[in-house]
């Protein structure tokens, strides 16, 4: 069997294996990108060495490493009836109940925000009229206010980033984004935007000594559910890694072929070059490029908000969380997944431009 025919057969077998591996779905991004790579490779008779697209991905740090410590109130500090003047007794009773002692992070965040929204104006009223108040109670109120105020950013961080929803959202168990996109993207993005409003309310308090929580805070659990059910973050991470892998591998195939010997002379296209351009138009421009555009547009929006949430705090993040953000989520870190993807796009584009120019086949020429 001639070598070229043998290699072609091997690549078809590998492509078939990919299709079987991903549930016989020939419309999956893995199958689409593998098909594109195989066709480019076959067109110019250039081998490549496959590897794992996801080898460089790292898991989300465990919850204990993501959690930011908060200051606990002294035992019994909230047991005075004086807090009825601040309308806090119902919330205090709720926290002291059996269910209140085991609140999940998202519920605890909402509780603490509700508590502080009632506490702060009460504290300000007492402070403005301290000559006519019980000074012992005011000192107690002042201590509670100080602790709750100091904890705000950490409480919000823990409520968002130690939640089960975020853990599932950043799991590496999901497949990449489908070629048609994730139908839950919009809800997931709106959830991040709602979380951002919560963060902004704390920033507003720091800047202007006024706390006003976003509207419909009682609906916050619906946003957690959107994050949990869509798992958009997991799919986006997989898509960025997958695209980077295939774009770089395809660029490498083109580069090696041009280094081995010119595909065309005097910008005169050969039959192989014509076949290759057909692959570019039919498989890259028609299939791969729209998928890249989808990932680029939605991914940049989603990552902008998730990074804003991560960075909007007054404390130093744990080293493992910083490393995770830099590698997996940051948009400006050279070693990050997003930057690697942008470089792979540039390399892939330049390889195609060089080869098509060499053969006089550049579009518009």
C-alpha positions, 0 to 999 in steps of 0.5 A: 500500500502506498505510504500516502494511502496508508496515512490517509486510512490511518487518519480516517480510522482516528477520525472515526474513533473520535466520533465514537468516543464522543457519542457518535455525534458528528456535529460535536466540536471535537469531531468537527475540528478533528475532521478539519485537521485531518483534511488539511493534513491529507491535502498536503501529505503532512503528518502530525502528532496528536495529544490531549487537548485538555492536558494543561487544565487545572481544577478549581481549588478546594472549598477550604482554600477558596473560603475567606475567613470572617470574624465571628461575633463574641458569644451572646453579643446579639442576645440583648433585646435592644436590637428590637429597636433595629428590627433585627430580632427576627433575623437573629432568631432565624440565625439561631435556629437549627436551620440557621446554623447550617446555612449554605454559603449563598443563603448565608450571604443573603442573610448577612446582607439583609442583616447589615441593611437593617443594622447600618441605618440603626447604628447611624441613628444611634450614633447621631443621638448618642447623648440620649441613648443607653451608652452600654447598648451603643457600645454593643451596637458599635462592636456588632456594626464594626464586625459585620462591616469588616466582614462584608466583602468576605461574606459576598466572596464566600457566598459566590465562590464557595457555593455549590453552583460555582463548584459545578460551574467550574467542574472539568467534567463537562464537554466543550460548548456545542457548536450551536452554543449553550442555551443557558448562556444568557441566564448564566451571564445575567446571574453574574451581572446580578452578583455584580450588583451585590458587589457594587452595593458593598462598594457603594457603602464603602464609598458613600456610607450608604447600603442599598441592596439590589432589587429582587435579592430574594430571587438570588437562588434562581441565579445560583440555579442558572449558574449550576444548571448551565455549567457554562464556565466548564464548557467555555474552559473546555472549548478554549483548550480544544480550539487552542489545541486544534488551531495550533496543531493545524498551524503546525501542519501548515508550517511544517509542510512549507518548511519541508518544501514549497507547496507552489512555485511562482504563486502557481497553485498545484492540485494539492493547493487547490484541494487545500483551499477548498478545505479552507472554504468548506470546512474552516470558513463554513464550520470552524470559524462560526464556532470560534466567533461564538466562543470569542463573543460569549466567552469574552462577555462571561469572563469579563464579569467573572474576573470582575467578581473575583477582583472586587475585594479588599483582601488578598486572595489565596495563592491557589485561587490566584493561580487558578484565575491566572491560568484558567480565567484571566483575560490579560495573563500571558500564560492564561487560557484566554491569551493562549487561545488568542495566540493560537488564532493569530498563529493559525491565521498567519500560517494560512495567509502565508501558504495561500499567498505562496500559491496565489490563492489568497481570497480577493487576490 
